[in-house]
Amino acid sequence: MAKDYYDDMEHQHSRPGGRDSSTRPSRTLIVTIVLGITICVAVIIVWYRFFPQATRTQDTPPVIISQPVAQVAPISDAPVVEQPPLPAAEQSAEPVVEERRQAVSLADRPPVTQSNPLLVQYADHRVEEGEDLTSIAALYGLRTQTLISVNQIRNVQAIREGVTLRIPDRDGQLYTVREGDMLSTIARTYSPSLGWKTLQELNGLKSEIITVGQQLFIPDTTSASSTPLADRAPIQFQKPTSGAITALFGQPWVNPATGATETLSGVLIQGTWGQAVVAAGAGQVVDAGYEVQGRGRFVTLSHEGGYRTSYHHLENVEVRIGMSLAKGGTIGSIGTSGTEWQRPTLFFSIEQSGISLDPSQFF
């Protein structure tokens, strides 16, 4: 009986899927447990090696490192920093506009190149409401005649809101090269102390060779020609007499009335005795007279658009105040009255709203 019992026990244990085989751990589970323990040990070792401070107990008092802050000594010659301007609400409207316009004028000024510090630089200015040539010139510290020259303005009244003007970085005039001109002769005519080399550098010329029609900036004088802008005049003028122009607008000349050297506000036209002088445009005689020294026999005409033309040093006058003349109507004849000149020469000028313009721009 006993044998049969043990045989039955042995037979039961050998059965697949029996009780003992189901509780025995598999090889995969054992490998997983061992691998997990190994990873945990590795993490602990790495933590202790690279993060030793984190393993300190809370009982370890923290180490406080104190470092004195460096004291900065005041600079005795440091520049005084101006206080920022008050908000716009605390200022009146007029100073705010003026301050803004001054900032624009400084910002618009182009930097001077290091390679050629003499080179004339230009900025653009868009005319705003309420501005005119006088206020814009004052804004940039320039003469009104400089703006008229650089922008070839023949109609002052055309300068209105929205027009863009070219603004040079200094006073002067733009001269249009004529037949036979050289840098040296131009420099001597307008500024003997300037020198042709300086004139070349001012205009960024690679050589002293210039061509007819080319425009050159001549500093420290007062006007001539440039890029067409706002130049449509309501009236067209003609040359008042035949002959050669011997002195140009903006050129230094000796005023026969004072004997002082001044800037010519018109042109001088040399002719022959008895040569007729005619009205440059249709207008009315508003002034006429005689000066022993100065203008001599002179006539002034008023024209539409706020223009005035003047004719000086006439030999005789054939008009009177109040007369209306058509364009080309005879005023008198060319002469030398009011001067000690040997050749008959006419002084002719054009102005608009009290501002002198270059007559050569009109004919």
C-alpha positions as CSV (number, residue, x, y, z in Angstrom):
1,M,0.0,0.0,0.0
2,A,2.8,2.4,0.9
3,K,4.4,1.9,-2.5
4,D,1.3,2.6,-4.3
5,Y,1.0,5.9,-2.3
6,Y,4.5,7.1,-3.2
7,D,4.1,6.0,-6.7
8,D,1.0,8.1,-6.9
9,M,2.9,11.1,-5.4
10,E,5.7,10.8,-7.8
11,H,3.3,10.5,-10.7
12,Q,1.4,13.6,-9.6
13,H,4.6,15.8,-9.4
14,S,5.7,14.8,-12.9
15,R,2.5,16.0,-14.4
16,P,2.9,19.1,-16.6
17,G,0.8,22.1,-15.4
18,G,0.7,20.7,-11.8
19,R,0.7,22.8,-8.7
20,D,4.4,22.9,-8.2
21,S,5.3,23.9,-11.7
22,S,2.9,26.8,-11.7
23,T,4.5,28.4,-8.5
24,R,8.1,28.0,-9.6
25,P,9.5,31.4,-10.8
26,S,10.4,31.6,-14.5
27,R,13.8,32.5,-15.8
28,T,12.6,35.7,-17.4
29,L,11.3,37.1,-14.1
30,I,14.6,36.3,-12.3
31,V,16.6,38.1,-15.0
32,T,14.3,41.2,-14.8
33,I,14.6,41.4,-11.0
34,V,18.4,41.2,-11.2
35,L,18.6,43.8,-13.9
36,G,16.4,46.2,-11.9
37,I,18.5,45.8,-8.8
38,T,21.6,46.5,-10.9
39,I,20.2,49.7,-12.4
40,C,19.2,50.9,-8.9
41,V,22.7,50.3,-7.6
42,A,24.2,52.1,-10.6
43,V,21.9,55.2,-10.1
44,I,22.8,55.4,-6.4
45,I,26.5,55.3,-7.2
46,V,26.2,58.0,-9.9
47,W,24.2,60.2,-7.6
48,Y,26.7,60.0,-4.8
49,R,29.6,60.6,-7.2
50,F,28.2,63.7,-9.1
51,F,25.8,65.2,-6.5
52,P,27.5,64.9,-3.2
53,Q,26.0,68.1,-1.7
54,A,22.5,66.7,-2.2
55,T,23.3,63.8,0.1
56,R,24.1,65.9,3.1
57,T,21.7,65.6,6.0
58,Q,19.5,68.5,7.1
59,D,21.5,68.8,10.3
60,T,24.6,70.0,8.3
61,P,24.5,73.8,8.5
62,P,24.6,75.6,5.2
63,V,27.8,77.5,4.3
64,I,27.2,81.2,3.6
65,I,29.7,82.9,1.4
66,S,29.8,86.6,1.9
67,Q,31.6,88.8,-0.6
68,P,31.8,92.6,-0.1
69,V,30.2,94.7,-3.0
70,A,32.7,96.9,-4.7
71,Q,32.1,100.6,-4.1
72,V,32.2,102.8,-7.2
73,A,33.8,106.1,-6.6
74,P,32.1,109.1,-8.3
75,I,33.9,110.6,-11.3
76,S,34.7,114.2,-10.7
77,D,34.7,115.2,-14.4
78,A,31.7,113.1,-15.5
79,P,29.3,114.9,-17.9
80,V,26.1,116.2,-16.5
81,V,23.2,114.1,-17.7
82,E,20.2,116.2,-18.6
83,Q,16.8,115.3,-17.2
84,P,14.4,113.8,-19.7
85,P,11.8,116.2,-21.1
86,L,8.5,116.5,-19.5
87,P,5.6,114.5,-21.0
88,A,3.8,116.1,-23.9
89,A,0.7,116.7,-21.8
90,E,2.7,119.0,-19.5
91,Q,4.1,121.1,-22.3
92,S,2.5,123.6,-24.5
93,A,1.8,122.5,-28.1
94,E,4.2,125.0,-29.7
95,P,7.4,123.9,-27.9
96,V,6.6,120.3,-28.6
97,V,6.4,120.9,-32.3
98,E,9.6,123.0,-32.3
99,E,11.5,120.3,-30.3
100,R,10.3,117.6,-32.7
101,R,11.4,119.6,-35.7
102,Q,14.8,120.2,-34.3
103,A,15.2,116.5,-33.7
104,V,14.3,115.7,-37.3
105,S,16.8,118.2,-38.6
106,L,19.6,116.6,-36.7
107,A,18.6,113.1,-37.6
108,D,18.2,114.0,-41.2
109,R,21.8,115.2,-41.5
110,P,23.8,112.5,-43.2
111,P,27.1,111.5,-41.7
112,V,30.3,112.8,-43.2
113,T,32.3,110.1,-44.9
114,Q,35.7,109.4,-43.4
115,S,37.3,109.0,-46.9
116,N,36.2,112.4,-48.1
117,P,35.2,114.7,-45.2
118,L,34.7,117.6,-47.6
119,L,32.1,115.9,-49.7
120,V,28.8,117.7,-49.7
121,Q,26.0,115.6,-48.2
122,Y,22.2,116.0,-48.8
123,A,19.1,115.2,-46.8
124,D,15.4,115.2,-47.9
125,H,12.9,117.4,-46.2
126,R,9.1,116.9,-46.7
127,V,7.4,120.3,-46.3
128,E,4.7,120.2,-43.6
129,E,1.7,122.3,-43.0
130,G,2.6,125.9,-42.0
131,E,6.2,125.7,-43.2
132,D,7.8,127.9,-45.8
133,L,11.3,128.4,-47.3
134,T,12.3,130.9,-44.5
135,S,11.3,128.5,-41.6
136,I,12.8,125.5,-43.3
137,A,16.1,127.3,-43.9
138,A,16.2,128.5,-40.3
139,L,15.4,124.9,-39.1
140,Y,18.6,123.6,-40.8
141,G,20.7,126.8,-40.1
142,L,20.9,127.6,-43.8
143,R,20.2,130.7,-46.0
144,T,17.0,130.8,-47.9
145,Q,19.0,131.3,-51.1
146,T,20.8,128.0,-50.6
147,L,17.5,126.1,-50.7
148,I,16.4,128.1,-53.7
149,S,19.6,127.2,-55.5
150,V,19.8,123.5,-54.7
151,N,16.2,122.9,-55.6
152,Q,16.1,125.2,-58.7
153,I,13.1,127.1,-57.4
154,R,11.5,129.5,-59.8
155,N,8.2,129.8,-57.9
156,V,8.4,130.4,-54.2
157,Q,4.7,130.1,-53.8
158,A,4.9,126.5,-55.1
159,I,6.6,125.4,-51.9
160,R,3.6,123.9,-50.1
161,E,2.8,120.9,-47.9
162,G,3.9,117.6,-49.4
163,V,6.8,119.0,-51.5
164,T,10.2,117.3,-50.8
165,L,13.3,119.6,-50.7
166,R,16.9,118.6,-50.9
167,I,18.8,120.0,-47.9
168,P,22.7,120.4,-48.2
169,D,24.8,120.2,-45.1
170,R,26.2,123.7,-45.7
171,D,25.4,127.0,-47.3
172,G,26.3,127.5,-51.0
173,Q,25.1,127.3,-54.5
174,L,24.9,124.9,-57.4
175,Y,26.7,126.1,-60.5
176,T,25.9,124.8,-64.0
177,V,29.1,124.4,-66.0
178,R,29.3,126.5,-69.2
179,E,31.4,126.3,-72.3
180,G,35.0,127.1,-71.6
181,D,34.7,126.6,-67.8
182,M,37.4,125.0,-65.7
183,L,37.5,124.2,-62.0
184,S,40.2,126.8,-61.5
185,T,38.2,129.6,-63.2
186,I,35.0,128.7,-61.4
187,A,36.8,128.8,-58.1
188,R,38.5,132.1,-58.8
189,T,35.2,133.6,-59.9
190,Y,33.1,132.7,-56.8
191,S,35.7,132.2,-54.1
192,P,39.4,132.9,-54.8
193,S,40.4,131.3,-51.5
194,L,38.6,128.1,-52.3
195,G,41.0,126.5,-54.8
196,W,40.1,124.1,-57.6
197,K,41.3,121.0,-55.7
198,T,39.0,121.7,-52.8
199,L,36.1,122.3,-55.3
200,Q,36.9,118.9,-56.8
201,E,36.8,117.1,-53.4
202,L,33.6,119.0,-52.4
203,N,31.8,117.5,-55.4
204,G,33.4,114.0,-55.3
205,L,35.0,114.3,-58.7
206,K,37.5,111.7,-59.7
207,S,39.5,114.2,-61.8
208,E,39.5,117.9,-62.7
209,I,37.7,117.3,-66.0
210,I,34.2,118.8,-66.1
211,T,31.6,118.9,-68.8
212,V,29.1,121.5,-70.0
213,G,25.8,121.1,-68.1
214,Q,27.4,119.5,-65.1
215,Q,26.4,120.9,-61.8
216,L,28.9,121.8,-59.1
217,F,28.3,122.8,-55.5
218,I,30.1,126.0,-54.5
219,P,30.1,126.6,-50.8
220,D,29.6,129.8,-48.8
221,T,27.8,131.8,-51.5
222,T,24.2,132.2,-52.2
223,S,22.5,130.6,-55.3
224,A,22.2,129.1,-58.8
225,S,20.7,125.9,-60.1
226,S,20.0,122.2,-59.5
227,T,17.5,119.4,-59.7
228,P,14.1,120.8,-61.0
229,L,11.6,121.0,-58.2
230,A,8.6,123.3,-57.7
231,D,9.9,125.3,-60.7
232,R,6.7,125.9,-62.7
233,A,6.3,129.7,-62.7
234,P,2.9,131.2,-63.6
235,I,4.8,133.6,-65.9
236,Q,7.6,133.0,-68.4
237,F,10.4,135.6,-68.6
238,Q,12.8,136.4,-71.5
239,K,16.2,138.0,-71.6
240,P,15.7,141.8,-71.4
241,T,18.5,142.7,-73.8
242,S,21.0,140.9,-76.0
243,G,24.6,140.6,-75.0
244,A,26.8,138.5,-72.9
245,I,26.2,137.8,-69.2
246,T,29.4,139.1,-67.5
247,A,28.4,138.4,-63.9
248,L,26.2,135.6,-62.6
249,F,23.7,135.5,-59.8
250,G,25.4,134.8,-56.5
251,Q,28.8,136.0,-57.7
252,P,30.7,138.5,-55.6
253,W,30.7,142.0,-57.1
254,V,31.4,145.6,-56.1
255,N,28.1,147.5,-55.5
256,P,28.5,150.9,-57.3
257,A,26.3,152.6,-54.6
258,T,28.4,151.6,-51.6
259,G,31.7,150.4,-53.1
260,A,31.5,147.3,-51.0
261,T,31.8,143.7,-52.2
262,E,28.5,142.0,-52.0
263,T,26.7,139.0,-53.5
264,L,25.1,139.7,-56.8
265,S,21.3,139.4,-56.5
266,G,20.8,139.4,-60.3
267,V,22.9,139.3,-63.5
268,L,25.0,141.8,-65.4
269,I,24.5,141.9,-69.2
270,Q,27.0,143.8,-71.3
271,G,25.8,145.3,-74.5
272,T,26.4,148.2,-76.9
273,W,25.4,151.9,-76.8
274,G,21.8,152.5,-77.9
275,Q,20.8,148.8,-77.4
276,A,17.2,148.4,-76.4
277,V,16.1,147.1,-73.0
278,V,12.6,145.4,-73.0
279,A,10.2,144.1,-70.4
280,A,11.1,140.5,-69.5
281,G,7.4,139.7,-69.0
282,A,4.1,141.4,-69.2
283,G,3.6,143.7,-66.2
284,Q,3.1,147.2,-64.8
285,V,5.7,149.9,-64.0
286,V,5.6,150.3,-60.2
287,D,8.8,152.2,-59.6
288,A,11.2,154.3,-61.7
289,G,13.8,156.9,-60.9
290,Y,17.4,158.0,-60.9
291,E,20.3,157.6,-58.5
292,V,23.5,159.5,-59.2
293,Q,25.5,156.7,-57.6
294,G,24.1,153.2,-57.5
295,R,21.1,152.1,-59.6
296,G,21.4,155.1,-62.0
297,R,18.2,155.3,-64.1
298,F,16.1,152.3,-63.1
299,V,12.7,150.8,-63.7
300,T,10.8,148.1,-61.7
301,L,7.9,146.1,-63.1
302,S,5.3,144.1,-61.2
303,H,4.1,140.8,-62.7
304,E,1.5,138.2,-61.8
305,G,2.4,135.5,-59.3
306,G,4.1,138.0,-56.9
307,Y,7.1,138.6,-59.3
308,R,9.1,141.8,-59.8
309,T,11.8,142.6,-62.3
310,S,14.3,145.4,-62.0
311,Y,16.4,147.1,-64.7
312,H,19.3,149.4,-63.6
313,H,21.9,151.6,-65.2
314,L,19.7,152.6,-68.2
315,E,20.9,155.3,-70.5
316,N,17.3,156.6,-71.0
317,V,13.9,155.6,-69.9
318,E,10.8,155.6,-72.1
319,V,8.1,154.5,-69.5
320,R,6.5,156.0,-66.4
321,I,5.0,154.7,-63.2
322,G,1.6,153.1,-63.8
323,M,2.1,152.1,-67.4
324,S,1.3,148.5,-68.4
325,L,3.8,146.8,-70.7
326,A,3.5,143.7,-72.8
327,K,6.2,141.1,-72.8
328,G,9.0,142.6,-75.0
329,G,7.7,146.1,-74.7
330,T,10.5,148.8,-74.7
331,I,11.6,150.2,-71.4
332,G,14.7,152.2,-72.5
333,S,18.2,151.6,-73.6
334,I,21.3,150.1,-71.9
335,G,23.9,152.5,-70.4
336,T,26.2,153.1,-67.4
337,S,24.2,155.5,-65.3
338,G,25.0,155.4,-61.6
339,T,28.4,153.8,-62.2
340,E,31.9,154.6,-63.5
341,W,31.8,151.6,-65.9
342,Q,33.2,152.1,-69.4
343,R,31.0,149.6,-71.2
344,P,27.1,149.8,-71.2
345,T,25.9,147.1,-68.7
346,L,22.4,146.3,-67.5
347,F,21.7,145.0,-64.0
348,F,18.7,142.7,-64.2
349,S,17.0,140.9,-61.3
350,I,13.9,138.8,-60.6
351,E,12.4,138.4,-57.2
352,Q,9.2,136.8,-55.8
353,S,7.7,137.6,-52.5
354,G,10.8,139.6,-51.6
355,I,13.2,136.6,-52.4
356,S,15.7,137.0,-55.1
357,L,15.8,134.3,-57.8
358,D,18.4,133.4,-60.4
359,P,17.3,135.1,-63.7
360,S,19.3,132.6,-65.8
361,Q,16.9,129.9,-64.7
362,F,14.1,131.6,-66.6
363,F,15.7,132.1,-70.0
